[in-house]
Amino acid sequence: MENKNDIDLGAVFLGPKSENKKVFAKNMLRMLDDHAQWRKNFHPEDPTVIKLDEFEKENYKRSNIRLEETLTELSSRLRTSMMPWHSPRYIGHMCSETLMPALLGYFAATLYNGNNVTYEAGPATAEMEEEVGIDFCKLMGYDPTIGWGHISSDGSTANYEAIWYMRNIKSMPLAMKEVVPDLVAGKSDWELLNMSVCEVLDLLDKVPDKLDEIKAHSASRNGNEIKKLGKLIVPQTKHYSWLKGADIMGIGVDSLVPIPVDEHFRMNIDKLKEAIDDLISQQIPILGVVAVVGTTEEGAVDHTDKVFELKEEYAKQGINFYFHVDAAYGGYSRSIFLDEGYNFIPMNKLQQKYLEHGVFKNPNLNWPSEDVYNGFKYMCKADSITVDPHKMGYVPYQAGGIAIKDKRMRNTISYFASYVFQKDAKVPDLLGAFILEGSKPGAAAAAVWTAHRVLPLNITGYGQLLGASIEGAYNLFNKLNAVKEYKVGDKIVEVYTLATPDFNMVDYVLNLKGNKDLAKMNELTYAFYKKVSYFTQPYANDLILSHTQFSYDDYGDSPVGIVEKCGMTKDEWDKVHTITLLRSCVLSPFLNKPEVFKYYSDQMDKAIVEKLEEIFAE
């Protein structure tokens, strides 16, 4: 079924074979022409600086030749060694074909070279970033008049900001006790360290003239306060940026409490509750709890609904903690649940909406599960959310992002440089005062803004794109489960998938039929990975994948399920404590089409057999 408001994905990408080259070139030249005319029209009475006779000078000609030769070399090196993200043959990392609107927006804004650290360094792009922040809030279910968002260089930086917020907000009540004791009179230190984010912000609102002094006594300015703030709880599947962030923000890596995951590689809620109870029994505050929507290695969606239920349950006991959702990878997929009015579609109406908008080519695709649905729905209950446009937003690097539920939080991390900011100015004038970074490219904001205007962050726009990606992943998952094995000469190699995808990532292993040795299975899987990765000449390869490893140190015993699926025992896992997997992030917007998937599926089968033959011949 076709809806006139739904985006046509064939119209927004350059295409695997540059099918939209004319459209792209026309619009790129238009942006260049507009910019060139803009330069000319600024004080047209000013004389030209580069005179016509200069064009005839030998140095001028040699300089132009040097430029052309350098660009020729640049093009050659790029075409020789860069990864072909654009091709459906690439199903490796979370890198993708890039949206034409985003590329054109980036190109156009690069010509103006805005710096969004402050309004006066990039007025137009600073305003675009403010609008993108509103987009983030609408996507995540935040009230855009209360919440706030901005673009960061990447998801790691956004996660660092989340720790920054947690740390500073948690320490504010202790600082109030020193600066304005009447404000928190009668509360013990334990009670002060267990106030909710909203309570802390409400108290700060009562003494705006004391904010700087309070901050001077908080963890923001006083490192001695940091160790009092407690532990930061994260799932075992956390991104490594949480380790780096704990280090950078001074809370220490030893402050992280990793929670085991279940058989779906989602944070185990029972284990989370046990960890919280254990910390409370020791009178150790909880700095924050992090859930992940779209884990880096598996694409799993944590139970944000159940984390929120626990948060509410403990709040009734006077125990409060910051709640962050790291949705750097999965955040944009919330658009597939939003109708044209940005309302979250009820579960019982979701499949009908998908049919109305043709989200999936296969009307029988059974996605999402109730757990995944609730994982996306309850993201809006978090205090902050990381989201990366340069992942599932399909825009050029660098463009991460963060949304916060209450813009008052910004006051706890703000810094003002007198030569850049004025305290009486308004956002977006003050953007740089409220973020971790300094100078930042206006072109990134323009790229994201353009993409959001062409593809709305709901079921008619990005929902179509994310639906195509998810369906492509399910096509791959179902294909691998159906194939089960490949005959390679006199050998049979079996394929085992990790788990039903929560999102668009498929993990799997290769094992020689009858093999019960985990180390040998790992060797085969890794040898195959080397044949279909950057170890080769990617542009000449027929298939490109990525890989990952699950070790006991990072995952505990959660990989036992896949080990046993391969016909091995837990004793074998205990002996090796590591499993190597192939990893396919299916980001192509075209593998949802049956005829396209069939073609590339056949190519994949041929490549798998050929590479295995090479391995066995060595």
C-alpha positions as CSV (number, residue, x, y, z in Angstrom):
1,M,0.0,0.0,0.0
2,E,1.4,3.4,-0.9
3,N,0.9,6.6,1.1
4,K,1.5,9.9,-0.6
5,N,3.5,11.2,2.4
6,D,5.8,8.3,2.5
7,I,9.4,8.9,1.3
8,D,10.7,6.9,-1.7
9,L,14.0,5.5,-0.6
10,G,15.1,5.2,-4.2
11,A,15.0,9.0,-4.4
12,V,17.2,9.8,-1.4
13,F,20.4,7.9,-2.0
14,L,23.1,8.2,-4.7
15,G,22.5,4.5,-5.3
16,P,24.7,1.4,-5.4
17,K,25.4,2.1,-9.1
18,S,25.2,5.9,-8.9
19,E,21.7,5.7,-10.3
20,N,20.9,9.2,-9.0
21,K,24.2,10.8,-10.2
22,K,22.3,13.5,-12.3
23,V,20.1,14.5,-9.4
24,F,23.1,14.7,-7.1
25,A,25.2,16.7,-9.5
26,K,22.5,19.1,-10.4
27,N,21.8,20.0,-6.7
28,M,25.5,20.1,-5.8
29,L,26.2,22.5,-8.6
30,R,23.2,24.6,-7.6
31,M,24.5,24.9,-4.1
32,L,27.9,25.9,-5.5
33,D,26.4,28.4,-7.8
34,D,24.3,29.9,-5.0
35,H,27.4,30.2,-2.8
36,A,29.5,31.8,-5.6
37,Q,26.7,34.3,-6.3
38,W,26.5,35.0,-2.5
39,R,30.1,36.0,-2.5
40,K,29.7,38.3,-5.5
41,N,26.7,40.0,-4.1
42,F,28.4,41.0,-0.8
43,H,29.3,44.6,-1.5
44,P,29.2,44.4,-5.3
45,E,31.0,47.7,-5.4
46,D,34.2,46.1,-4.0
47,P,36.8,45.4,-6.7
48,T,38.0,41.9,-7.7
49,V,41.1,40.8,-5.9
50,I,42.3,38.0,-8.2
51,K,42.9,39.8,-11.5
52,L,42.4,38.3,-15.0
53,D,46.1,38.7,-15.9
54,E,47.0,36.5,-12.9
55,F,45.4,33.6,-14.7
56,E,48.1,33.8,-17.4
57,K,51.0,33.7,-15.0
58,E,53.1,30.5,-15.0
59,N,53.0,30.2,-11.2
60,Y,49.2,30.4,-11.3
61,K,49.1,27.6,-14.0
62,R,51.5,25.5,-12.1
63,S,49.5,25.9,-8.9
64,N,46.4,24.8,-10.7
65,I,48.2,21.8,-12.2
66,R,49.4,20.9,-8.7
67,L,45.8,21.1,-7.4
68,E,44.5,18.9,-10.2
69,E,47.3,16.3,-9.7
70,T,46.7,16.2,-6.0
71,L,43.0,15.7,-6.5
72,T,43.7,12.9,-9.0
73,E,45.9,11.2,-6.4
74,L,43.3,11.8,-3.7
75,S,40.5,10.3,-5.8
76,S,42.8,7.3,-6.7
77,R,43.6,6.6,-3.1
78,L,40.0,6.9,-2.0
79,R,38.7,4.6,-4.8
80,T,41.4,2.1,-4.2
81,S,41.2,1.6,-0.4
82,M,37.9,3.0,1.0
83,M,35.2,0.6,2.0
84,P,32.2,0.3,-0.4
85,W,29.5,1.1,2.1
86,H,27.1,1.8,-0.7
87,S,27.0,-1.8,-1.9
88,P,24.6,-4.4,-0.5
89,R,27.7,-6.7,-0.6
90,Y,28.9,-4.7,2.4
91,I,27.2,-6.1,5.6
92,G,29.9,-5.4,8.1
93,H,30.2,-2.5,10.6
94,M,27.6,0.1,11.4
95,C,28.7,2.1,8.4
96,S,26.3,2.9,5.6
97,E,25.3,4.4,2.3
98,T,24.8,8.1,3.0
99,L,21.6,10.1,2.4
100,M,21.9,12.5,-0.6
101,P,20.1,15.3,1.4
102,A,22.7,15.0,4.1
103,L,25.6,14.9,1.7
104,L,24.3,18.0,-0.1
105,G,23.6,19.8,3.1
106,Y,27.1,19.1,4.3
107,F,28.7,20.2,1.0
108,A,26.6,23.4,0.9
109,A,27.3,24.4,4.5
110,T,31.0,23.5,4.2
111,L,31.4,26.4,1.7
112,Y,30.3,28.8,4.4
113,N,32.4,27.1,7.1
114,G,30.2,28.0,10.1
115,N,31.4,27.2,13.6
116,N,28.5,26.4,15.9
117,V,30.3,27.0,19.1
118,T,28.6,30.4,19.2
119,Y,25.9,32.1,17.1
120,E,28.1,34.8,15.7
121,A,30.4,32.2,14.1
122,G,27.7,30.5,12.2
123,P,24.2,32.1,12.6
124,A,22.3,30.0,10.0
125,T,23.8,26.6,11.1
126,A,23.5,27.4,14.8
127,E,19.8,27.9,14.2
128,M,19.7,24.7,12.3
129,E,21.3,22.9,15.2
130,E,18.7,24.3,17.6
131,E,16.0,23.0,15.3
132,V,17.8,19.6,15.2
133,G,17.7,19.6,19.0
134,I,14.0,20.0,18.9
135,D,13.8,17.1,16.4
136,F,15.8,15.0,18.8
137,C,13.3,15.8,21.6
138,K,10.3,14.9,19.4
139,L,11.9,11.7,18.3
140,M,12.6,10.7,21.9
141,G,9.2,11.7,23.3
142,Y,10.5,14.7,25.3
143,D,8.6,17.9,25.4
144,P,10.7,20.2,23.2
145,T,9.7,23.3,25.3
146,I,11.2,21.6,28.4
147,G,13.9,19.4,26.9
148,W,16.9,20.2,24.8
149,G,19.3,18.5,22.4
150,H,22.4,19.2,20.4
151,I,24.8,17.6,17.9
152,S,28.1,16.3,19.3
153,S,31.1,14.9,17.4
154,D,30.0,11.3,18.2
155,G,28.2,9.1,20.6
156,S,31.2,8.7,22.8
157,T,31.2,12.5,23.4
158,A,27.5,12.4,24.1
159,N,28.1,9.6,26.7
160,Y,30.8,11.7,28.3
161,E,28.3,14.5,28.6
162,A,25.8,12.2,30.3
163,I,28.4,11.3,32.9
164,W,29.1,15.0,33.3
165,Y,25.5,15.7,34.0
166,M,25.2,12.8,36.4
167,R,28.3,13.8,38.3
168,N,27.5,17.4,38.7
169,I,23.8,17.0,39.5
170,K,24.5,14.3,42.1
171,S,26.9,16.6,43.9
172,M,24.8,19.7,44.0
173,P,22.8,18.9,47.2
174,L,26.0,18.5,49.2
175,A,27.3,21.8,47.8
176,M,23.9,23.4,48.8
177,K,24.5,22.2,52.3
178,E,27.7,24.3,52.4
179,V,26.5,27.3,50.6
180,V,22.8,27.6,51.4
181,P,22.2,25.1,54.3
182,D,18.6,26.3,54.9
183,L,17.7,25.1,51.5
184,V,18.3,21.4,52.5
185,A,17.9,21.7,56.3
186,G,17.1,18.5,58.1
187,K,18.4,16.2,55.4
188,S,21.2,13.7,56.0
189,D,24.1,13.3,53.6
190,W,22.5,10.0,52.5
191,E,19.2,11.8,51.7
192,L,21.1,14.5,49.9
193,L,22.8,11.9,47.7
194,N,19.5,10.3,46.9
195,M,17.6,13.3,45.6
196,S,15.9,13.1,42.2
197,V,17.2,15.1,39.2
198,C,13.9,17.2,39.3
199,E,14.2,17.9,43.1
200,V,17.8,19.1,42.6
201,L,16.8,21.4,39.7
202,D,13.8,22.8,41.6
203,L,16.1,23.7,44.5
204,L,18.6,25.4,42.2
205,D,15.7,27.4,40.8
206,K,15.1,28.9,44.2
207,V,18.6,30.4,44.5
208,P,19.7,31.5,41.0
209,D,22.0,34.1,42.4
210,K,23.9,31.3,44.3
211,L,24.4,29.0,41.4
212,D,28.0,29.9,40.7
213,E,28.9,29.5,44.4
214,I,27.1,26.2,44.6
215,K,28.9,24.9,41.6
216,A,32.2,26.0,43.1
217,H,31.5,23.6,46.0
218,S,30.2,20.8,43.8
219,A,32.1,18.1,42.0
220,S,32.2,20.5,39.0
221,R,34.9,22.5,40.8
222,N,35.9,20.4,43.8
223,G,37.4,17.0,42.9
224,N,37.2,15.8,46.6
225,E,33.4,15.5,46.2
226,I,33.6,12.9,43.4
227,K,34.2,9.8,45.4
228,K,31.1,10.4,47.5
229,L,28.8,10.1,44.5
230,G,28.6,6.3,44.3
231,K,28.6,3.8,41.5
232,L,27.5,4.0,37.8
233,I,25.6,0.9,36.8
234,V,26.0,-0.3,33.2
235,P,25.2,-3.5,31.3
236,Q,28.0,-5.9,30.3
237,T,27.2,-4.9,26.7
238,K,28.2,-1.3,27.3
239,H,30.2,0.6,24.7
240,Y,33.8,1.1,25.6
241,S,33.2,4.9,25.8
242,W,31.7,4.4,29.3
243,L,35.1,3.2,30.5
244,K,36.8,6.2,28.9
245,G,34.2,8.5,30.2
246,A,34.5,7.3,33.8
247,D,38.2,7.9,33.5
248,I,37.9,11.4,31.9
249,M,35.2,12.6,34.3
250,G,37.2,11.5,37.3
251,I,34.7,9.1,38.7
252,G,37.1,6.2,37.9
253,V,36.6,3.1,36.0
254,D,36.3,1.2,39.3
255,S,33.0,3.1,39.8
256,L,31.4,1.1,37.0
257,V,29.2,-1.8,38.0
258,P,28.6,-4.1,35.0
259,I,25.3,-6.1,35.0
260,P,25.1,-9.5,33.3
261,V,22.9,-9.9,30.3
262,D,20.3,-12.5,29.5
263,E,20.0,-14.9,26.6
264,H,18.9,-12.1,24.3
265,F,22.0,-10.0,25.4
266,R,19.8,-7.5,27.2
267,M,20.6,-6.3,30.6
268,N,19.3,-8.8,33.2
269,I,16.8,-6.9,35.3
270,D,16.9,-9.3,38.2
271,K,20.7,-8.9,38.4
272,L,20.2,-5.1,38.1
273,K,17.9,-5.2,41.1
274,E,20.4,-7.3,43.1
275,A,23.2,-4.8,42.3
276,I,21.1,-1.9,43.5
277,D,20.0,-3.6,46.6
278,D,23.6,-4.6,47.4
279,L,24.8,-1.0,47.0
280,I,22.0,0.3,49.2
281,S,22.8,-2.2,51.9
282,Q,26.3,-0.7,51.9
283,Q,25.1,2.8,51.9
284,I,26.7,3.4,48.5
285,P,24.8,5.9,46.4
286,I,23.9,5.1,42.8
287,L,25.2,7.7,40.5
288,G,23.2,6.5,37.6
289,V,21.9,3.5,35.6
290,V,22.6,3.2,31.9
291,A,20.5,1.1,29.5
292,V,21.4,0.5,25.8
293,V,19.1,0.6,22.8
294,G,21.1,-1.0,20.0
295,T,24.2,-2.6,21.6
296,T,27.4,-2.3,19.6
297,E,28.0,-6.0,19.2
298,E,24.5,-7.5,19.0
299,G,22.0,-4.7,18.3
300,A,20.1,-5.7,21.5
301,V,17.5,-3.4,23.0
302,D,17.6,-3.3,26.8
303,H,14.4,-3.3,28.9
304,T,14.1,0.5,29.4
305,D,10.6,-0.1,30.7
306,K,11.7,-2.3,33.5
307,V,14.6,0.0,34.4
308,F,12.1,2.8,34.7
309,E,9.8,0.6,36.8
310,L,12.7,-0.1,39.2
311,K,13.6,3.6,39.2
312,E,10.0,4.4,40.3
313,E,10.0,1.6,42.9
314,Y,13.2,2.8,44.5
315,A,12.1,6.5,44.4
316,K,9.2,5.6,46.7
317,Q,11.9,4.4,49.2
318,G,13.8,7.6,48.9
319,I,16.5,6.2,46.6
320,N,16.9,8.1,43.3
321,F,19.4,7.8,40.5
322,Y,20.0,9.3,37.1
323,F,18.8,7.2,34.2
324,H,20.5,7.4,30.8
325,V,19.8,5.5,27.6
326,D,22.7,5.0,25.2
327,A,20.8,4.8,21.9
328,A,23.8,5.9,19.8
329,Y,23.0,3.1,17.4
330,G,19.3,2.4,17.9
331,G,17.9,5.8,18.6
332,Y,16.7,6.8,15.1
333,S,14.7,3.6,15.0
334,R,12.2,5.1,17.4
335,S,10.9,6.9,14.3
336,I,9.3,3.6,13.1
337,F,7.0,3.8,16.1
338,L,5.9,7.4,15.6
339,D,2.8,8.4,13.5
340,E,2.6,11.6,11.4
341,G,1.9,13.6,14.5
342,Y,4.9,12.1,16.4
343,N,2.6,10.1,18.7
344,F,3.9,6.7,19.8
345,I,1.8,4.1,18.0
346,P,0.0,1.6,20.3
347,M,1.2,-1.9,20.0
348,N,-2.2,-3.2,18.9
349,K,-2.3,-0.7,16.0
350,L,1.4,-1.0,14.9
351,Q,1.1,-3.8,12.3
352,Q,-1.8,-2.0,10.7
353,K,0.2,1.2,10.5
354,Y,3.0,-0.7,8.9
355,L,0.7,-2.1,6.3
356,E,-0.8,1.3,5.6
357,H,2.7,2.8,5.0
358,G,4.4,-0.2,3.5
359,V,7.1,-0.2,6.1
360,F,7.9,-3.8,5.4
361,K,7.8,-5.6,2.0
362,N,6.9,-8.8,3.8
363,P,3.6,-8.2,5.6
364,N,4.3,-11.3,7.7
365,L,7.5,-10.0,9.2
366,N,7.0,-10.4,13.0
367,W,8.8,-7.4,14.4
368,P,8.9,-6.0,17.0
369,S,8.5,-8.3,19.9
370,E,6.7,-6.8,22.9
371,D,10.0,-6.5,24.8
372,V,11.6,-4.6,21.9
373,Y,8.5,-2.4,21.6
374,N,8.6,-1.4,25.2
375,G,12.4,-0.9,25.1
376,F,11.8,1.8,22.5
377,K,8.6,3.2,24.1
378,Y,10.1,3.9,27.5
379,M,13.2,5.7,26.3
380,C,11.3,8.9,27.0
381,K,11.5,8.2,30.7
382,A,15.3,8.6,30.7
383,D,16.9,11.8,32.0
384,S,19.1,11.9,28.8
385,I,19.6,9.9,25.6
386,T,22.5,9.5,23.3
387,V,21.6,9.3,19.6
388,D,24.0,9.3,16.6
389,P,22.8,10.8,13.2
390,H,26.0,9.4,11.6
391,K,24.9,5.9,12.4
392,M,21.2,5.1,11.7
393,G,20.6,8.7,10.6
394,Y,22.6,7.9,7.5
395,V,24.4,11.3,7.5
396,P,28.2,11.9,7.1
397,Y,30.6,11.8,10.0
398,Q,30.9,13.5,12.5
399,A,27.5,13.8,13.9
400,G,26.5,12.3,17.2
401,G,23.9,13.8,19.5
402,I,22.3,14.0,22.9
403,A,18.9,14.9,24.2
404,I,18.1,15.9,27.8
405,K,14.7,15.8,29.3
406,D,15.0,19.0,31.3
407,K,17.0,21.9,29.8
408,R,17.6,23.3,33.3
409,M,20.3,20.5,33.6
410,R,22.5,22.6,31.4
411,N,23.2,25.1,34.2
412,T,25.0,22.4,36.2
413,I,27.7,22.0,33.5
414,S,27.9,25.5,32.0
415,Y,31.0,27.4,31.3
416,F,31.2,30.9,29.9
417,A,34.1,32.4,28.0
418,S,33.8,36.2,27.9
419,Y,35.2,36.5,24.4
420,V,32.7,34.0,23.0
421,F,29.6,34.1,25.1
422,Q,27.4,36.6,26.8
423,K,25.4,35.3,29.8
424,D,22.4,37.4,28.8
425,A,22.3,35.9,25.3
426,K,19.9,33.3,24.2
427,V,20.4,29.8,22.8
428,P,21.6,29.1,20.2
429,D,24.0,32.0,21.1
430,L,25.1,30.0,24.2
431,L,25.5,26.5,22.6
432,G,29.2,26.3,23.3
433,A,28.7,27.1,27.0
434,F,26.5,24.0,27.6
435,I,28.5,21.3,25.7
436,L,31.7,19.4,26.2
437,E,33.3,20.5,22.9
438,G,34.5,23.9,21.7
439,S,34.6,24.6,17.9
440,K,32.2,22.4,16.0
441,P,31.3,22.3,12.3
442,G,28.1,24.0,11.2
443,A,28.2,21.6,8.2
444,A,27.3,18.7,10.5
445,A,24.2,20.5,11.7
446,A,23.2,21.4,8.1
447,A,23.6,17.8,7.1
448,V,21.4,16.5,9.9
449,W,18.9,19.4,9.5
450,T,18.5,18.7,5.7
451,A,18.1,14.9,6.3
452,H,15.4,15.6,8.9
453,R,13.5,17.9,6.6
454,V,13.5,15.4,3.7
455,L,12.9,12.4,5.9
456,P,10.6,13.3,8.9
457,L,11.5,11.4,12.1
458,N,8.3,9.3,11.9
459,I,6.8,6.4,10.1
460,T,6.6,8.4,6.8
461,G,10.3,9.2,6.6
462,Y,13.0,7.6,8.7
463,G,10.5,4.9,9.7
464,Q,10.6,3.8,6.1
465,L,14.4,3.7,6.0
466,L,14.8,1.9,9.3
467,G,12.1,-0.5,8.3
468,A,14.1,-1.4,5.2
469,S,17.2,-2.0,7.3
470,I,15.4,-4.2,9.8
471,E,13.7,-6.2,7.1
472,G,17.1,-6.7,5.4
473,A,18.5,-8.0,8.7
474,Y,15.6,-10.4,9.1
475,N,16.1,-11.6,5.5
476,L,19.7,-12.4,6.3
477,F,18.9,-14.0,9.6
478,N,16.2,-16.2,8.1
479,K,18.4,-17.1,5.1
480,L,21.3,-18.2,7.4
481,N,18.9,-20.3,9.5
482,A,17.5,-21.8,6.3
483,V,20.8,-22.6,4.7
484,K,22.3,-24.1,7.9
485,E,25.3,-25.5,6.1
486,Y,27.7,-25.2,3.1
487,K,29.3,-28.1,1.3
488,V,32.9,-27.3,0.6
489,G,34.6,-30.2,-1.2
490,D,34.4,-33.1,1.1
491,K,33.7,-31.0,4.1
492,I,30.5,-29.5,5.5
493,V,30.6,-26.1,7.3
494,E,27.6,-25.3,9.5
495,V,26.2,-21.8,10.2
496,Y,24.8,-20.9,13.7
497,T,23.1,-17.6,14.4
498,L,23.4,-16.0,17.8
499,A,19.9,-14.7,18.6
500,T,16.8,-13.3,16.9
501,P,17.7,-9.7,16.1
502,D,16.1,-7.0,18.3
503,F,17.2,-4.6,15.6
504,N,19.3,-4.8,12.4
505,M,22.4,-6.8,13.4
506,V,23.0,-10.5,12.8
507,D,25.8,-12.4,14.5
508,Y,26.8,-15.9,13.5
509,V,29.6,-18.5,13.6
510,L,31.0,-21.1,11.2
511,N,31.8,-24.5,12.4
512,L,33.1,-27.7,10.7
513,K,30.4,-30.3,11.1
514,G,31.1,-32.6,13.9
515,N,33.7,-30.3,15.5
516,K,33.3,-30.0,19.3
517,D,36.4,-27.9,19.9
518,L,35.6,-24.3,20.5
519,A,39.1,-23.0,19.9
520,K,39.0,-24.7,16.4
521,M,35.6,-23.1,15.7
522,N,37.0,-19.7,16.6
523,E,40.0,-20.3,14.3
524,L,37.7,-21.1,11.4
525,T,35.4,-18.2,12.0
526,Y,38.3,-15.8,12.3
527,A,40.1,-17.2,9.3
528,F,37.0,-16.6,7.3
529,Y,36.6,-13.1,8.6
530,K,40.1,-12.3,7.4
531,K,39.1,-13.4,3.9
532,V,36.1,-11.0,3.8
533,S,37.4,-7.9,5.6
534,Y,40.0,-5.1,5.4
535,F,42.7,-7.7,5.5
536,T,42.0,-8.1,1.8
537,Q,41.6,-5.5,-1.0
538,P,37.9,-4.7,-0.1
539,Y,37.1,-3.2,-3.4
540,A,38.0,-6.4,-5.1
541,N,36.2,-8.6,-2.6
542,D,32.8,-10.2,-3.3
543,L,31.6,-10.0,0.4
544,I,32.6,-7.8,3.3
545,L,31.8,-8.6,6.9
546,S,33.0,-7.6,10.4
547,H,33.6,-9.7,13.4
548,T,33.5,-9.6,17.2
549,Q,34.6,-11.6,20.2
550,F,32.7,-12.4,23.4
551,S,35.0,-13.1,26.3
552,Y,34.1,-14.3,29.8
553,D,35.7,-11.1,31.2
554,D,33.2,-8.9,29.3
555,Y,30.2,-11.2,29.0
556,G,30.3,-13.7,31.8
557,D,28.5,-16.9,30.8
558,S,26.0,-15.3,28.5
559,P,27.6,-16.9,25.4
560,V,27.0,-20.4,26.7
561,G,23.8,-20.6,24.7
562,I,25.4,-20.1,21.3
563,V,28.2,-22.5,22.3
564,E,25.7,-25.2,23.2
565,K,23.7,-24.5,20.0
566,C,26.9,-25.5,18.1
567,G,26.9,-28.8,19.9
568,M,29.5,-28.1,22.5
569,T,29.3,-28.3,26.3
570,K,29.6,-25.6,29.0
571,D,32.9,-27.4,30.0
572,E,34.2,-26.5,26.5
573,W,33.2,-22.9,27.1
574,D,34.9,-22.9,30.5
575,K,38.1,-24.1,28.9
576,V,38.2,-21.4,26.2
577,H,36.1,-18.6,27.6
578,T,36.0,-16.7,24.3
579,I,33.9,-17.1,21.2
580,T,34.6,-15.4,17.8
581,L,31.6,-14.4,15.7
582,L,30.9,-12.9,12.3
583,R,28.9,-9.7,12.6
584,S,26.6,-8.1,10.0
585,C,25.0,-4.7,10.5
586,V,22.5,-4.7,7.7
587,L,22.2,-1.0,6.9
588,S,21.6,-1.2,3.2
589,P,18.2,0.4,2.4
590,F,17.7,-2.0,-0.5
591,L,18.0,-5.5,1.0
592,N,14.3,-5.5,1.9
593,K,13.4,-5.9,-1.7
594,P,12.9,-9.6,-2.4
595,E,14.6,-9.6,-5.9
596,V,17.5,-7.5,-4.6
597,F,18.0,-9.7,-1.6
598,K,17.8,-12.9,-3.7
599,Y,20.6,-11.6,-6.0
600,Y,23.0,-10.6,-3.2
601,S,22.1,-13.7,-1.2
602,D,23.2,-15.9,-4.1
603,Q,26.4,-13.8,-4.3
604,M,27.0,-14.3,-0.6
605,D,26.6,-18.1,-0.9
606,K,29.2,-18.2,-3.7
607,A,31.6,-16.0,-1.8
608,I,31.3,-18.1,1.4
609,V,32.1,-21.3,-0.5
610,E,35.0,-19.7,-2.4
611,K,36.6,-18.3,0.7
612,L,36.2,-21.5,2.7
613,E,37.8,-23.4,-0.2
614,E,40.7,-21.0,0.0
615,I,41.0,-21.6,3.8
616,F,40.9,-25.4,3.5
617,A,43.5,-25.3,0.7
618,E,46.0,-23.4,2.8
